[in-house]
C-alpha cells in the first residue's frame, strides 16, 4: 500500500464509514488501468467490450476539468450533485468555486475507481472537506438519507462525461431517482400546504357517513385468484374499452372516479369505483350519473358532495391520518389502503386487498400520450372544451396542461418516446417499486414502467368462466348492513370524546399564545450583542410550554397532523422568510421556534372549530 492510499483511506474511515466499507470490500477491477496523460497526470482508462474509455482527458485532465466547471455558475446554487468521481480532477476544480455553506454530493458507481484514485493521487485535502459527501452505488434508502433536509436547496446536476460513458443507463436512472426524490419533497410540502386543513375539514363533515357506512374491508380477500382490470383515465383508455367490455364477466372491473362515467357511457358497469381526492371537482365526476350496481370505495377525506352525488352504494376506507384514527377506534376498522399520490395507486391497492390476481392496468398512461392529458370523454377532457374562448381554444387549453411542468421524455409502450412530467414520474416510480409479479400493465400506450410486466390486451386471455360478480358483491354488502347496528352508540362515544378534547384544547390555547409571545422575545434576545438574564427565563417558560403540549395525549395526533407542513418546512431546511439565510444560527433557531409555536397555535384553533363542527353534526 502506498502513502497516498494509506492517508486517504484513514480519512475515509473516520469521516465516511459506509464509503470505507465499499472500498475495503471492493475487489480489484481488471477493467481499470491507469496511465500518464500528456501533461504527466495520472488518468484511469476503463476497458469495456474491447473499447477503451478515457475517463479524463488523455492530454490534460486539469484543463478539461477547468473547461467543464467553467460552464457552471456556482453563485446560483448551493447543492451540487455530481455523477461520477473518476480521479476527481473536476471535483477539485468545483470545490475551488463553491461557497463555504454549499454541499457537494458525488455519486460513483464503481468503488474500484475511487480505490484507484486514492492510490495514484493525493486527495487528502478533498476528503477532509466537510462540504463533500461521496456515495458509491447507493440504494434509494441511502440516497434518501443523504438528501434529507436538502429539498429547499438550489440544486445543480453535473454529469461527468467520462464516468457517464461507462454506464449511461445507470447514471441517467440515478439522476431521475434523485430528481424525483427532491420533487416529491416539494410536492409533499405543497400538498400539505394546500390540503392539510381540507382533509381534516372533510373528515369532520363526513363523520356521519363514515360511522354509518360499511368498511371497504368487507371485500378484502373475498376474490382470491380472480383477475381484476383497474382502469385509469389516461389518453389511451379509449383503445382498451373493447377489452374491458369483453372481460367484464370474467374479471373484477375496478375504475377510478375519473374514468367511471367513460365506462358507463360505453355500456360497462364497473364492480367498484375508487374515489379519494378531497377537492370539489372530483365530486363532479359523478354528476348526471344514474343508479347502477357499482359499489363506490370512498376515502373519508373526499369532498362531502361526493356522498350526495353518488347514485349507488358506498363503502368507506379507514383513516389514513393518525390525527383521526381515534374516530376509527370508536367506529370500528374500515380497512386500510395504500396511498401513492394518485387515485390509481389506491385502486391498484384495493384490487390487491380483494385477493384479485392478476391485476391488469389499462388507461395508466402516466404521460401525455398523443399530446393529451386525459381520455376523450372524461370530465376533465370536457372541461377543456367548456373553457374555450375566442382567444383560448381547446388546443391551447390542452397545451397549457401539458406545459404546466417541464416535459420529460421517457420510453413509451408503443410509440417510441412519450412526454411526461415530474409529478407523473412520482406515480410511475411508485409502481416501479411494487415488485409485484402479478401486476400487468396492459395500457395501450403511455409510459413504460420498469419492473412491471407489459402485455398487449390481445394477448391476455383470462381462464375465468363467466361469473355474476355483482351477486356476490351484493351478498357481502347486504350482510354488512345486517351486522352493523351500533350507529347510535358510536355517535354517543364520539360526542363524549369530542367534548373531552375541547376541554383539553381550552387550557392548551392559553399556553400556546404565551409560547408564541415568548418565542418572539427570544428572537429579539438573539439579536442583542450581550444577552441578559431574561433569556434564561424565556427558555425555562418555553420548556414548560413544551411539557404542557406533550402532556395532552388526547390531542397529540390531531395537532401533529395539522402542523405537518410547518414541521416539514423546518426539517427539510426551508427558509421561513426571504433573507433568513443571513441570520445567525441562534437567530435562525429562535425564528423556527416561533414558526413552530405559531403553527401549533393555528392548528389548535383550527382543531377547535373542527371538533365543534363534528359535535353539531353528531348531536340529535
Wavefront OBJ file of the C-alpha trace (Angstrom):
o trace
v 0.000 0.000 0.000
v 1.370 3.465 -0.876
v 1.243 6.545 1.339
v -1.449 8.226 -0.795
v -3.794 5.296 -0.216
v -2.963 4.904 3.492
v -3.523 8.596 4.247
v -6.751 8.788 2.231
v -8.303 5.562 3.499
v -7.634 6.680 7.080
v -9.599 9.900 6.476
v -12.408 7.999 4.746
v -12.610 5.500 7.619
v -13.145 8.342 10.129
v -15.404 10.565 8.019
v -17.374 8.166 5.823
v -17.594 4.602 7.229
v -20.031 3.486 4.505
v -17.588 4.525 1.773
v -14.726 2.878 3.688
v -16.636 -0.426 3.728
v -17.340 -0.241 -0.004
v -13.672 0.406 -0.835
v -12.442 -2.224 1.642
v -14.794 -4.871 0.223
v -14.070 -3.912 -3.374
v -12.116 -6.438 -5.440
v -9.547 -5.214 -7.933
v -11.314 -4.295 -11.161
v -9.244 -5.635 -14.048
v -11.111 -3.309 -16.422
v -9.432 -0.258 -14.846
v -5.941 0.680 -15.988
v -4.019 3.815 -15.068
v -1.720 5.708 -17.450
v 0.036 9.068 -17.636
v -1.749 11.760 -19.617
v 0.124 14.058 -21.975
v 0.535 16.530 -19.097
v 2.010 13.787 -16.907
v -1.028 13.453 -14.636
v -2.482 10.036 -13.823
v -5.752 9.119 -15.508
v -7.839 5.918 -15.485
v -8.881 4.021 -18.599
v -11.921 1.757 -18.400
v -11.962 -1.155 -20.818
v -15.491 -2.112 -21.797
v -16.263 -4.691 -24.502
v -12.880 -4.193 -26.201
v -13.410 -0.446 -26.127
v -11.158 1.899 -24.170
v -12.922 4.727 -22.330
v -10.707 7.592 -21.182
v -12.430 8.829 -18.022
v -10.430 12.087 -18.182
v -8.608 13.858 -20.993
v -5.595 11.904 -22.189
v -3.907 15.245 -22.894
v -4.556 17.418 -19.831
v -7.202 16.411 -17.209
v -6.810 19.695 -15.287
v -7.539 21.810 -18.357
v -10.515 19.604 -19.228
v -11.861 19.947 -15.659
v -11.458 23.718 -15.777
v -13.494 23.937 -19.010
v -16.175 21.642 -17.559
v -16.642 23.673 -14.376
v -16.460 26.996 -16.272
v -19.929 26.163 -17.654
v -21.389 26.287 -14.121
v -22.138 29.487 -12.187
v -21.705 28.331 -8.567
v -23.246 31.545 -7.203
v -26.687 30.347 -8.391
v -26.561 27.047 -6.471
v -25.788 25.670 -3.029
v -26.253 21.926 -3.657
v -24.132 20.286 -6.335
v -24.837 16.689 -7.293
v -22.003 15.255 -9.386
v -22.441 11.962 -11.226
v -19.022 10.309 -11.456
v -15.948 10.590 -9.222
v -13.275 9.449 -11.675
v -9.910 10.676 -10.482
v -11.601 13.803 -9.048
v -9.950 16.479 -11.233
v -13.379 18.043 -11.911
v -14.313 17.824 -8.216
v -11.139 19.644 -7.158
v -11.943 22.381 -9.649
v -15.543 22.683 -8.459
v -14.563 22.867 -4.772
v -12.462 25.960 -5.516
v -15.550 27.842 -6.707
v -18.404 26.846 -4.415
v -19.292 28.748 -1.246
v -18.443 27.569 2.264
v -22.084 26.688 3.027
v -22.594 24.695 -0.188
v -22.905 20.906 -0.277
v -21.286 18.686 -2.896
v -22.735 15.183 -3.274
v -20.693 12.887 -5.527
v -22.226 9.629 -6.732
v -19.970 6.984 -8.282
v -20.961 3.535 -9.492
v -17.539 1.815 -9.254
v -15.788 1.517 -5.878
v -12.707 0.405 -7.837
v -12.424 3.841 -9.462
v -12.199 5.544 -6.058
v -9.795 2.872 -4.836
v -7.504 3.634 -7.803
v -7.933 7.392 -7.438
v -6.713 7.469 -3.822
v -3.857 5.116 -4.709
v -2.463 7.239 -7.541
v -3.387 10.750 -6.384
v -3.093 12.712 -3.153
v -6.743 13.567 -2.462
v -6.431 14.064 1.295
v -7.444 17.767 1.198
v -10.516 16.907 -0.825
v -11.505 14.075 1.517
v -11.155 16.320 4.586
v -13.562 18.887 3.129
v -16.802 18.664 5.152
v -18.813 20.021 2.239
v -18.215 16.839 0.221
v -20.188 13.611 0.602
v -19.246 10.614 -1.590
v -21.614 7.716 -2.279
v -20.767 4.507 -4.132
v -23.619 2.717 -5.915
v -26.179 3.843 -3.292
v -29.613 2.283 -2.913
v -32.658 4.544 -2.617
v -32.605 4.485 1.193
v -29.022 5.758 1.221
v -29.884 8.451 -1.328
v -32.897 9.481 0.740
v -30.761 9.694 3.873
v -28.130 11.802 2.087
v -30.714 14.179 0.611
v -32.831 14.591 3.738
v -33.199 18.228 4.687
v -31.816 19.434 1.354
v -35.019 19.774 -0.685
v -35.019 23.542 -0.329
v -31.521 23.997 -1.711
v -30.830 25.303 -5.201
v -29.512 22.210 -6.935
v -27.165 21.841 -9.875
v -26.804 18.418 -11.525
v -23.385 17.831 -13.075
v -22.694 14.704 -15.102
v -19.017 13.884 -15.594
v -18.842 12.813 -19.232
v -16.059 10.245 -18.825
v -17.811 8.457 -15.946
v -21.169 8.614 -17.740
v -19.754 6.733 -20.741
v -19.059 3.665 -18.586
v -22.774 3.136 -17.842
v -25.108 5.794 -19.317
v -28.282 3.971 -18.228
v -27.121 3.720 -14.610
v -26.328 7.418 -14.261
v -29.446 8.521 -16.195
v -31.645 6.438 -13.903
v -29.841 7.726 -10.807
v -30.466 11.293 -11.902
v -34.178 10.539 -12.356
v -34.395 8.979 -8.882
v -32.717 11.964 -7.217
v -34.820 14.498 -9.116
v -37.929 12.516 -8.229
v -36.951 12.470 -4.539
v -36.354 16.236 -4.420
v -39.560 16.902 -6.353
v -41.532 14.584 -4.076
v -40.434 16.622 -1.074
v -41.526 19.795 -2.865
v -44.850 18.153 -3.733
v -45.295 16.954 -0.126
v -44.922 20.462 1.273
v -47.095 21.998 -1.455
v -49.741 19.294 -0.937
v -49.737 19.701 2.837
v -49.960 23.465 2.454
v -52.896 23.138 0.071
v -54.814 20.253 1.605
v -53.974 19.666 5.281
v -56.974 21.670 6.517
v -59.194 20.466 3.673
v -58.567 16.830 4.602
v -59.390 17.447 8.247
v -62.439 19.558 7.474
v -63.821 16.971 5.034
v -63.395 14.167 7.577
v -65.366 16.202 10.131
v -68.112 16.979 7.619
v -68.292 13.325 6.554
v -68.353 11.896 10.082
v -71.997 10.758 9.932
v -71.422 8.932 6.641
v -68.223 7.392 7.954
v -69.798 5.798 11.005
v -72.883 4.555 9.145
v -71.177 3.053 6.062
v -69.690 -0.441 5.882
v -65.941 -0.671 5.527
v -64.143 -1.460 2.290
v -62.582 -4.365 4.199
v -65.797 -6.410 3.777
v -64.423 -7.149 0.281
v -60.844 -7.901 1.355
v -59.626 -11.410 0.491
v -63.018 -12.321 -0.954
v -61.925 -12.537 -4.612
v -58.791 -14.654 -4.420
v -57.270 -15.506 -7.793
v -59.990 -13.645 -9.688
v -58.468 -11.314 -12.344
v -59.009 -7.582 -11.897
v -58.873 -4.855 -14.543
v -58.027 -1.473 -12.985
v -58.897 1.417 -15.281
v -57.377 4.881 -15.192
v -58.366 7.837 -17.359
v -55.150 8.191 -19.339
v -55.430 9.200 -23.012
v -55.109 5.598 -24.238
v -58.111 4.305 -22.249
v -60.419 4.569 -25.264
v -58.251 1.957 -27.041
v -58.892 -0.505 -24.174
v -62.678 -0.202 -23.867
v -63.413 -3.270 -26.035
v -61.022 -5.354 -23.912
v -62.774 -4.233 -20.701
v -66.223 -4.919 -22.146
v -65.226 -8.395 -23.331
v -63.950 -9.319 -19.867
v -66.471 -7.663 -17.554
v -67.924 -11.052 -16.562
v -64.530 -12.747 -16.312
v -62.789 -10.210 -14.066
v -63.441 -7.558 -11.469
v -63.680 -4.143 -13.115
v -62.257 -1.546 -10.750
v -62.205 2.021 -12.012
v -61.219 5.396 -10.595
v -63.597 8.344 -10.319
v -62.087 9.998 -13.417
v -62.812 7.003 -15.654
v -66.168 5.955 -14.144
v -68.552 7.816 -16.479
v -66.478 6.901 -19.544
v -67.093 3.229 -18.765
v -70.795 3.786 -18.060
v -71.269 5.621 -21.364
v -69.754 2.642 -23.177
v -72.078 0.132 -21.540
v -69.632 -1.077 -18.907
v -70.805 -1.328 -15.284
v -67.705 -1.294 -13.024
v -67.893 -3.529 -9.986
v -66.035 -0.953 -7.897
v -65.118 2.718 -8.273
v -62.427 4.259 -6.052
v -62.545 7.953 -5.108
v -60.103 9.588 -2.680
v -59.430 13.200 -3.720
v -60.640 15.948 -1.322
v -61.429 18.533 -3.989
v -64.909 19.562 -5.141
v -64.052 18.855 -8.788
v -63.827 15.141 -8.016
v -67.439 15.115 -6.847
v -68.448 16.436 -10.269
v -67.188 13.254 -11.903
v -70.480 11.732 -10.746
v -72.839 14.478 -11.992
v -75.544 13.117 -14.264
v -74.987 9.535 -13.197
v -77.920 7.138 -12.868
v -78.067 4.432 -10.243
v -76.271 1.227 -11.118
v -74.792 -1.721 -9.242
v -71.310 -0.301 -8.729
v -70.018 -0.082 -5.143
v -68.084 3.135 -4.569
v -64.998 2.878 -2.360
v -64.666 6.330 -0.783
v -61.962 7.828 1.370
v -63.325 9.784 4.373
v -61.403 12.862 3.139
v -63.424 13.225 -0.082
v -65.495 16.352 -0.576
v -68.905 15.910 1.144
v -70.652 16.460 -2.225
v -69.376 13.033 -3.295
v -71.819 11.365 -0.894
v -74.702 13.435 -2.299
v -73.897 12.956 -5.995
v -73.116 9.238 -5.991
v -76.113 7.214 -7.118
v -75.366 3.892 -5.539
v -73.874 2.022 -2.621
v -70.771 3.281 -0.839
v -68.178 1.613 1.376
v -65.607 3.671 3.268
v -61.915 3.017 3.726
v -60.252 3.725 7.047
v -58.489 6.851 8.267
v -55.103 7.266 6.620
v -54.084 10.002 9.067
v -53.080 9.289 12.646
v -54.792 12.502 13.737
v -58.210 10.988 13.055
v -57.536 7.354 13.977
v -59.417 7.939 17.227
v -62.654 8.150 15.214
v -61.968 4.719 13.728
v -61.027 3.356 17.148
v -64.556 4.163 18.238
v -66.426 3.424 14.973
v -64.556 0.241 14.055
v -61.926 -0.523 11.431
v -62.961 0.116 7.835
v -59.891 -1.235 6.049
v -56.507 0.256 5.197
v -55.491 1.404 1.737
v -52.033 2.363 0.430
v -51.531 5.878 -0.923
v -49.059 6.848 -3.638
v -50.383 10.292 -4.565
v -52.604 9.135 -7.439
v -56.034 7.514 -7.196
v -54.723 4.738 -9.448
v -52.320 3.725 -6.683
v -55.320 3.392 -4.356
v -57.324 1.435 -6.929
v -54.424 -0.957 -7.521
v -54.003 -1.482 -3.777
v -57.744 -2.084 -3.341
v -57.577 -4.728 -6.083
v -54.672 -6.446 -4.292
v -56.523 -6.406 -0.971
v -59.549 -8.126 -2.502
v -57.207 -11.011 -3.327
v -57.523 -10.433 -7.078
v -54.789 -11.871 -9.295
v -53.514 -10.858 -11.767
v -54.134 -7.111 -11.552
v -54.202 -5.610 -15.040
v -53.842 -1.858 -15.535
v -55.373 -0.045 -18.512
v -55.530 3.689 -19.178
v -52.486 4.014 -16.936
v -50.530 6.236 -19.330
v -48.661 8.355 -16.759
v -47.818 10.506 -19.769
v -49.346 12.862 -22.331
v -49.959 10.196 -24.955
v -50.830 11.754 -28.291
v -50.450 15.179 -26.727
v -53.495 14.654 -24.472
v -53.760 14.880 -20.693
v -56.843 12.668 -20.224
v -59.000 10.209 -22.120
v -61.576 11.637 -24.501
v -64.950 11.882 -22.770
v -63.646 12.266 -19.218
v -64.945 15.150 -17.122
v -61.545 16.857 -17.232
v -61.409 16.498 -21.009
v -64.879 18.046 -21.339
v -63.863 20.963 -19.108
v -61.222 21.936 -21.673
v -63.961 22.495 -24.261
v -66.197 24.358 -21.806
v -63.397 26.868 -21.135
v -62.820 27.629 -24.810
v -62.899 31.306 -25.757
v -62.088 33.164 -28.960
v -58.591 33.761 -27.653
v -58.003 30.450 -25.851
v -59.103 27.431 -27.897
v -59.198 23.744 -26.875
v -55.772 23.094 -28.362
v -54.291 25.948 -26.314
v -56.083 24.723 -23.165
v -54.615 21.249 -23.589
v -51.171 22.681 -24.338
v -51.338 24.685 -21.089
v -51.875 21.477 -19.096
v -49.002 19.768 -20.877
v -46.554 22.591 -20.223
v -47.530 23.445 -16.618
v -44.445 21.464 -15.523
v -41.270 20.860 -17.567
v -41.540 17.985 -20.027
v -39.573 14.773 -19.503
v -39.118 12.368 -22.408
v -39.219 8.672 -21.459
v -39.626 5.303 -23.126
v -43.173 4.561 -24.281
v -45.062 1.276 -24.509
v -45.729 1.522 -28.255
v -44.795 4.918 -29.661
v -41.035 5.061 -29.021
v -40.877 8.033 -26.696
v -43.589 9.883 -24.813
v -43.665 13.058 -22.760
v -44.417 13.035 -19.048
v -43.587 15.405 -16.172
v -42.120 15.230 -12.696
v -45.498 14.846 -10.983
v -46.396 11.809 -13.090
v -42.883 10.421 -12.605
v -43.596 10.233 -8.861
v -46.536 7.890 -9.547
v -44.516 5.938 -12.117
v -41.754 5.366 -9.546
v -44.360 4.186 -7.024
v -45.465 1.404 -9.380
v -41.858 0.541 -10.249
v -41.201 -0.163 -6.573
v -44.087 -2.645 -6.182
v -42.052 -5.622 -7.431
v -45.375 -7.373 -7.965
v -45.169 -10.430 -10.287
v -48.988 -10.409 -10.565
v -49.125 -6.811 -11.842
v -49.598 -6.381 -15.603
v -49.653 -3.084 -17.457
v -51.884 -3.582 -20.494
v -52.365 0.144 -21.208
v -52.445 0.635 -24.975
v -49.697 3.252 -24.770
v -48.052 5.693 -22.390
v -45.024 5.435 -20.120
v -43.158 2.145 -19.940
v -42.941 1.198 -16.241
v -39.714 -0.611 -15.394
v -40.096 -3.761 -13.327
v -43.721 -4.202 -14.406
v -44.818 -6.831 -16.922
v -46.219 -5.228 -20.103
v -48.680 -7.332 -22.104
v -50.869 -6.367 -25.067
v -54.590 -6.719 -24.356
v -54.965 -9.025 -27.355
v -52.514 -11.430 -25.692
v -54.445 -11.584 -22.420
v -56.820 -14.499 -22.023
v -58.498 -14.924 -18.651
v -59.296 -18.544 -17.900
v -62.139 -17.492 -15.628
v -65.620 -18.711 -16.501
v -68.349 -16.090 -16.802
v -69.396 -15.023 -13.308
v -72.050 -12.812 -11.803
v -69.635 -10.966 -9.516
v -72.358 -8.468 -8.630
v -74.417 -11.181 -6.959
v -71.551 -11.979 -4.589
v -70.816 -8.258 -4.025
v -74.490 -7.689 -3.158
v -74.399 -10.524 -0.624
v -71.277 -9.130 1.061
v -72.673 -5.595 1.176
v -76.128 -6.603 2.453
v -74.618 -8.834 5.134
v -72.500 -5.953 6.401
v -75.650 -3.837 6.722
v -77.302 -6.528 8.839
v -74.231 -6.909 11.063
v -73.864 -3.172 11.655
v -76.445 -1.798 14.098
v -74.469 0.270 16.604
v -74.557 3.712 14.963
v -76.309 5.490 17.855
v -73.915 4.081 20.443
v -70.962 5.145 18.283
v -72.372 8.684 17.999
v -72.573 9.000 21.783
v -68.998 7.755 22.220
v -67.719 10.184 19.573
v -69.600 13.090 21.173
v -68.046 12.337 24.559
v -64.556 12.167 23.025
v -65.041 15.470 21.154
v -66.126 17.256 24.349
v -63.137 15.898 26.262
v -60.772 17.113 23.553
v -62.354 20.574 23.512
v -61.771 20.878 27.268
v -58.100 19.985 26.755
v -57.810 22.479 23.894
v -59.260 25.283 26.007
v -56.415 25.014 28.510
v -53.784 24.465 25.830
v -54.650 27.541 23.765
v -53.625 29.950 26.525
v -50.295 28.155 26.945
v -49.647 28.326 23.198
v -50.476 32.027 22.946
v -47.958 32.682 25.707
v -45.357 30.488 23.950
v -45.788 32.432 20.691
v -45.226 35.694 22.555
v -42.176 34.321 24.391
v -40.651 32.983 21.165
v -40.868 36.484 19.677
v -38.959 37.777 22.681
v -36.422 35.003 22.138
v -35.809 36.283 18.592
v -35.137 39.778 19.997
v -32.729 38.316 22.546
v -30.658 36.597 19.822
v -30.148 39.957 18.122
v -28.581 41.512 21.205
v -24.829 41.599 21.411
v -24.943 40.958 25.161
v -27.657 38.597 26.409
v -29.388 39.495 29.679
v -30.892 37.327 32.425
v -34.283 37.346 30.702
v -33.006 34.750 28.237
v -32.912 32.040 30.915
v -36.450 32.935 31.991
v -37.754 32.697 28.395
v -36.109 29.326 27.804
v -37.487 27.985 31.092
v -41.042 29.073 30.247
v -40.817 27.635 26.717
v -39.632 24.340 28.199
v -42.705 24.340 30.461
v -44.897 25.016 27.417
v -43.297 22.050 25.626
v -44.104 19.769 28.558
v -47.704 21.009 28.624
v -48.116 20.342 24.891
v -46.647 16.835 25.219
v -48.953 16.033 28.131
v -52.112 16.475 26.032
v -52.331 12.856 24.898
v -55.859 13.181 23.530
v -54.758 15.984 21.168
v -51.271 14.929 20.114
v -52.193 13.249 16.810
v -54.674 15.923 15.724
v -52.270 18.766 16.404
v -49.382 16.805 14.909
v -51.149 16.411 11.580
v -52.341 19.987 11.241
v -48.762 21.256 11.647
v -47.163 18.724 9.287
v -46.458 21.467 6.755
v -44.699 23.525 9.443
v -42.656 20.533 10.612
v -41.794 19.579 7.031
v -40.685 23.126 6.275
v -38.315 23.121 9.248
v -36.904 19.604 8.889
v -36.316 19.977 5.147
v -34.280 23.120 5.710
v -36.623 25.613 4.067
v -36.195 29.276 4.876
v -39.249 30.724 6.569
v -38.803 34.152 5.026
v -36.570 35.716 2.412
v -33.334 36.814 3.979
v -33.234 34.134 6.690
v -30.065 32.792 5.156
v -28.107 35.689 6.633
v -29.342 35.157 10.205
v -27.026 33.779 12.857
v -27.597 30.156 13.905
v -29.120 31.300 17.209
v -31.497 33.720 15.461
v -32.495 31.085 12.905
v -33.278 28.540 15.655
v -35.327 31.168 17.531
v -37.247 32.088 14.382
v -38.002 28.437 13.603
v -39.130 28.002 17.214
v -41.570 30.893 16.798
v -42.720 29.439 13.459
v -43.416 26.095 15.143
v -45.321 27.512 18.159
v -47.356 29.744 15.867
v -48.151 26.725 13.674
v -49.248 24.650 16.682
v -51.435 27.528 17.901
v -53.096 27.941 14.491
v -53.531 24.159 14.233
v -55.124 24.011 17.695
v -57.524 26.862 16.901
v -58.465 25.088 13.689
v -58.996 21.809 15.545
v -61.309 23.565 17.977
v -63.519 24.566 15.030
v -63.362 21.035 13.614
v -64.420 19.426 16.885
v -67.306 21.882 17.328
v -68.419 21.128 13.755
v -68.387 17.393 14.480
v -70.441 17.891 17.623
v -73.056 19.875 15.684
v -73.311 17.048 13.128
v -73.454 14.241 15.695
v -75.888 15.790 18.178
v -79.514 14.666 17.848
l 1 2 3 4 5 6 7 8 9 10 11 12 13 14 15 16 17 18 19 20 21 22 23 24 25 26 27 28 29 30 31 32 33 34 35 36 37 38 39 40 41 42 43 44 45 46 47 48 49 50 51 52 53 54 55 56 57 58 59 60 61 62 63 64 65 66 67 68 69 70 71 72 73 74 75 76 77 78 79 80 81 82 83 84 85 86 87 88 89 90 91 92 93 94 95 96 97 98 99 100 101 102 103 104 105 106 107 108 109 110 111 112 113 114 115 116 117 118 119 120 121 122 123 124 125 126 127 128 129 130 131 132 133 134 135 136 137 138 139 140 141 142 143 144 145 146 147 148 149 150 151 152 153 154 155 156 157 158 159 160 161 162 163 164 165 166 167 168 169 170 171 172 173 174 175 176 177 178 179 180 181 182 183 184 185 186 187 188 189 190 191 192 193 194 195 196 197 198 199 200 201 202 203 204 205 206 207 208 209 210 211 212 213 214 215 216 217 218 219 220 221 222 223 224 225 226 227 228 229 230 231 232 233 234 235 236 237 238 239 240 241 242 243 244 245 246 247 248 249 250 251 252 253 254 255 256 257 258 259 260 261 262 263 264 265 266 267 268 269 270 271 272 273 274 275 276 277 278 279 280 281 282 283 284 285 286 287 288 289 290 291 292 293 294 295 296 297 298 299 300 301 302 303 304 305 306 307 308 309 310 311 312 313 314 315 316 317 318 319 320 321 322 323 324 325 326 327 328 329 330 331 332 333 334 335 336 337 338 339 340 341 342 343 344 345 346 347 348 349 350 351 352 353 354 355 356 357 358 359 360 361 362 363 364 365 366 367 368 369 370 371 372 373 374 375 376 377 378 379 380 381 382 383 384 385 386 387 388 389 390 391 392 393 394 395 396 397 398 399 400 401 402 403 404 405 406 407 408 409 410 411 412 413 414 415 416 417 418 419 420 421 422 423 424 425 426 427 428 429 430 431 432 433 434 435 436 437 438 439 440 441 442 443 444 445 446 447 448 449 450 451 452 453 454 455 456 457 458 459 460 461 462 463 464 465 466 467 468 469 470 471 472 473 474 475 476 477 478 479 480 481 482 483 484 485 486 487 488 489 490 491 492 493 494 495 496 497 498 499 500 501 502 503 504 505 506 507 508 509 510 511 512 513 514 515 516 517 518 519 520 521 522 523 524 525 526 527 528 529 530 531 532 533 534 535 536 537 538 539 540 541 542 543 544 545 546 547 548 549 550 551 552 553 554 555 556 557 558 559 560 561 562 563 564 565 566 567 568 569 570 571 572 573 574 575 576 577 578 579 580 581 582 583 584 585 586 587 588 589 590 591 592 593 594 595 596 597 598 599 600 601 602 603 604 605 606 607 608 609 610 611 612 613 614 615 616 617 618 619 620
